Amino acid sequence: MYKLVLVDDEGNSRRALAEYFPWARLGFTVSAQFNDGLRALEYLRNNPADVLFCDIIMPNLNGLELAKAVHEEGIRCTIVFLSAHQNFEYARKALSYGVYEYLVKPLKYEELLSVFQKLREKLDLEAKDSFRPAVSDSPKDRVVQMIDQYLAENYQCATLNTVSSHLNMNSSYLSTYYYSNTGCHFSDALLKIRMEKAKELLSDSRYQIQEISEMVGYTDAKAFSRAFKRYYGTLPRDFRKTY
């Protein structure tokens, strides 16, 4: 069963969705429910989840802010948005944070069923690929090379959406393609580049941690510090003391 976290400030709708939609038949289990994004983020920092299904308009931390934090902190889970607003700006930002799907209320049962059936297939594919032998050192596929080159040159502002636009590829397909051909998630590849660059910059005392966080693509120094600790097991300021 894939673990799904459900976040919606409309309690009745959230409970009805959790209890009456056939999640188990589709291979999912609702592992946690929250009525605001901040509590959901705190949970995701300490508990693995495969899918985050959340509303956009919520108190304390809205869905877009939650998706941004998940993206920047390198928390691995697939995000599906639920909104009462068919807003282009919301959709654009959702894509920039690697959101898998953007659904508009009122939900149609068949639409929701179709989205999560396809998502189950995607997760199954990723799980199957994770058991494949490690990729050899033979020359990489040209598309993978172009993705890696773009990330190396644009890691500060790169997102799944910017890379897919640059290569004229569907973002969901690009994500699956990259993983299938490298054994590495797109978000992990970007995170690796950012963290290695941050480690390099921390050895240079000319730069403040706030400056370094911005230089490697983080607008929030706290989010950068959390991502760095998740990756290296220590805070940037403590890592710097070792030099």
C-alpha positions as CSV (number, residue, x, y, z in Angstrom):
1,M,0.0,0.0,0.0
2,Y,1.2,3.5,-0.8
3,K,0.9,6.0,2.0
4,L,-1.2,9.1,1.3
5,V,-1.4,12.2,3.4
6,L,-4.7,14.2,3.0
7,V,-4.8,17.9,3.7
8,D,-7.9,20.0,3.5
9,D,-9.3,22.6,6.0
10,E,-12.9,21.6,5.1
11,G,-13.3,18.8,7.7
12,N,-16.4,17.2,6.3
13,S,-15.1,17.0,2.8
14,R,-11.8,15.7,4.0
15,R,-13.3,13.0,6.1
16,A,-15.7,11.9,3.4
17,L,-12.9,11.7,0.9
18,A,-10.8,9.7,3.3
19,E,-13.5,7.3,4.4
20,Y,-15.6,6.7,1.2
21,F,-13.3,6.8,-1.7
22,P,-11.9,3.3,-2.5
23,W,-8.3,4.0,-1.7
24,A,-7.5,0.4,-0.7
25,R,-8.7,-0.9,-4.0
26,L,-6.4,1.5,-5.8
27,G,-3.4,0.5,-3.6
28,F,-3.4,3.5,-1.2
29,T,-3.9,4.0,2.5
30,V,-4.6,7.4,4.1
31,S,-1.8,7.4,6.7
32,A,-2.6,11.0,8.0
33,Q,-5.1,13.8,7.7
34,F,-4.6,17.5,8.5
35,N,-6.6,20.7,8.3
36,D,-3.6,23.0,7.6
37,G,-0.4,22.9,5.7
38,L,1.9,23.7,8.6
39,R,0.9,20.6,10.5
40,A,1.2,18.5,7.3
41,L,4.8,19.8,6.7
42,E,5.8,19.0,10.2
43,Y,4.5,15.5,9.7
44,L,6.2,15.0,6.4
45,R,9.6,16.0,7.8
46,N,9.5,13.1,10.1
47,N,7.3,10.5,8.4
48,P,7.7,9.0,4.9
49,A,4.7,9.3,2.6
50,D,4.3,8.5,-1.1
51,V,1.6,11.0,-1.9
52,L,0.5,14.4,-0.6
53,F,-3.1,15.2,-1.7
54,C,-3.8,18.7,-0.6
55,D,-6.1,21.7,-1.0
56,I,-4.5,25.1,-2.0
57,I,-6.4,27.6,0.1
58,M,-5.7,26.6,3.8
59,P,-4.7,28.4,7.0
60,N,-1.2,28.9,8.4
61,L,0.5,27.4,5.3
62,N,-1.4,27.2,2.0
63,G,-1.0,24.4,-0.5
64,L,1.5,26.3,-2.8
65,E,3.7,27.2,0.2
66,L,3.5,23.6,1.4
67,A,4.5,22.3,-2.1
68,K,7.4,24.8,-2.2
69,A,8.7,23.6,1.2
70,V,8.4,20.0,0.2
71,H,10.2,20.7,-3.1
72,E,13.0,22.8,-1.5
73,E,13.6,20.5,1.5
74,G,13.9,17.5,-0.8
75,I,11.0,15.6,0.8
76,R,10.2,12.8,-1.6
77,C,6.5,12.5,-2.3
78,T,4.2,13.0,-5.2
79,I,1.9,16.0,-4.9
80,V,-1.7,16.2,-6.2
81,F,-3.4,19.5,-5.7
82,L,-7.1,20.0,-5.0
83,S,-8.6,23.5,-5.5
84,A,-12.0,25.2,-5.8
85,H,-10.2,27.8,-8.1
86,Q,-9.2,27.1,-11.7
87,N,-6.5,29.8,-11.4
88,F,-3.7,29.9,-14.1
89,E,-1.2,31.4,-11.6
90,Y,-1.9,28.6,-9.1
91,A,-1.4,26.0,-11.9
92,R,1.8,27.6,-13.1
93,K,3.3,27.6,-9.6
94,A,2.1,24.1,-9.1
95,L,4.1,22.9,-12.1
96,S,7.2,24.8,-10.9
97,Y,7.1,22.7,-7.7
98,G,6.8,19.4,-9.6
99,V,3.1,18.9,-8.7
100,Y,1.8,15.7,-10.5
101,E,-1.8,16.8,-11.0
102,Y,-4.1,19.8,-10.4
103,L,-7.7,18.9,-9.7
104,V,-10.6,21.4,-9.5
105,K,-13.6,21.1,-7.1
106,P,-16.3,19.8,-7.3
107,L,-14.5,16.6,-8.0
108,K,-15.9,14.0,-10.4
109,Y,-15.6,10.5,-9.1
110,E,-14.4,9.1,-12.4
111,E,-11.8,11.8,-12.8
112,L,-10.4,11.2,-9.3
113,L,-10.4,7.5,-9.9
114,S,-8.5,7.9,-13.2
115,V,-5.9,10.2,-11.7
116,F,-5.1,7.8,-8.9
117,Q,-5.1,4.7,-11.1
118,K,-2.5,6.4,-13.3
119,L,-0.5,7.6,-10.2
120,R,-0.5,4.0,-8.9
121,E,0.9,2.8,-12.2
122,K,3.6,5.5,-12.0
123,L,4.5,4.6,-8.4
124,D,4.6,0.9,-9.4
125,L,7.0,1.6,-12.2
126,E,9.3,3.6,-10.0
127,A,9.2,0.8,-7.4
128,K,10.0,-1.8,-10.0
129,D,12.9,0.3,-11.4
130,S,14.3,0.7,-7.9
131,F,15.2,-3.1,-8.0
132,R,17.0,-2.9,-11.3
133,P,20.9,-3.2,-11.3
134,A,22.8,0.1,-10.9
135,V,23.3,2.0,-14.1
136,S,26.7,1.3,-15.6
137,D,29.3,3.8,-16.5
138,S,28.5,3.5,-20.2
139,P,27.6,6.7,-22.1
140,K,24.3,8.1,-21.0
141,D,21.3,8.6,-23.1
142,R,21.4,12.0,-24.9
143,V,18.3,13.3,-23.2
144,V,19.7,12.4,-19.8
145,Q,22.9,14.2,-20.7
146,M,20.9,17.3,-21.7
147,I,19.0,17.2,-18.4
148,D,22.2,16.8,-16.4
149,Q,23.8,19.6,-18.3
150,Y,20.9,21.9,-17.7
151,L,20.9,21.2,-14.0
152,A,24.6,21.8,-13.7
153,E,24.3,25.1,-15.4
154,N,21.0,26.3,-13.9
155,Y,20.8,24.6,-10.5
156,Q,20.0,27.9,-8.8
157,C,16.6,28.3,-10.6
158,A,16.0,24.9,-12.1
159,T,12.7,23.1,-11.6
160,L,11.1,20.1,-13.3
161,N,8.9,22.6,-15.2
162,T,11.8,24.7,-16.5
163,V,13.8,21.7,-17.6
164,S,10.8,20.1,-19.4
165,S,10.0,23.5,-21.1
166,H,13.7,23.8,-22.1
167,L,13.6,20.3,-23.7
168,N,10.0,20.6,-24.9
169,M,8.9,17.5,-22.9
170,N,5.9,16.8,-20.7
171,S,7.1,17.3,-17.1
172,S,5.6,14.0,-15.7
173,Y,7.0,12.0,-18.6
174,L,10.4,13.7,-18.2
175,S,10.4,12.8,-14.5
176,T,9.6,9.1,-15.2
177,Y,12.0,9.0,-18.1
178,Y,14.9,10.3,-16.1
179,Y,14.3,7.9,-13.2
180,S,13.9,4.9,-15.6
181,N,17.3,5.7,-17.3
182,T,19.4,6.7,-14.3
183,G,17.8,5.1,-11.2
184,C,17.8,8.5,-9.6
185,H,14.8,10.8,-9.1
186,F,14.9,14.2,-10.8
187,S,14.5,16.0,-7.4
188,D,17.3,13.9,-5.9
189,A,19.6,14.8,-8.8
190,L,18.9,18.5,-8.4
191,L,19.3,18.3,-4.6
192,K,22.7,16.5,-5.0
193,I,24.0,19.3,-7.2
194,R,22.7,22.0,-4.9
195,M,24.1,20.4,-1.7
196,E,27.5,19.7,-3.2
197,K,27.7,23.3,-4.4
198,A,26.6,24.5,-0.9
199,K,29.3,22.3,0.7
200,E,31.9,23.9,-1.6
201,L,30.7,27.4,-0.8
202,L,30.6,26.8,2.9
203,S,34.4,26.3,2.8
204,D,34.7,29.9,1.7
205,S,34.3,32.3,4.7
206,R,33.5,35.2,2.4
207,Y,29.9,34.0,2.1
208,Q,27.3,34.2,4.8
209,I,24.9,31.2,5.0
210,Q,22.0,33.4,3.9
211,E,24.0,34.2,0.7
212,I,24.9,30.6,0.1
213,S,21.2,29.5,0.5
214,E,20.3,32.0,-2.3
215,M,23.2,31.0,-4.4
216,V,22.1,27.4,-4.5
217,G,18.4,28.2,-5.1
218,Y,16.8,28.6,-1.7
219,T,14.8,31.8,-0.9
220,D,14.5,30.7,2.7
221,A,17.7,30.1,4.7
222,K,15.8,27.9,7.2
223,A,14.6,25.7,4.4
224,F,18.1,25.5,3.1
225,S,19.5,24.5,6.5
226,R,16.9,21.8,6.9
227,A,17.6,20.4,3.5
228,F,21.4,20.5,4.2
229,K,20.9,18.7,7.5
230,R,18.7,16.1,5.9
231,Y,21.4,15.5,3.2
232,Y,24.6,15.7,5.3
233,G,23.3,15.0,8.8
234,T,24.5,18.4,10.1
235,L,23.5,22.0,10.0
236,P,25.5,24.4,7.6
237,R,26.8,26.4,10.5
238,D,28.1,23.3,12.2
239,F,29.6,21.9,9.0
240,R,31.4,25.2,8.5
241,K,33.1,24.9,11.9
242,T,34.9,21.8,10.7
243,Y,36.9,23.9,8.2
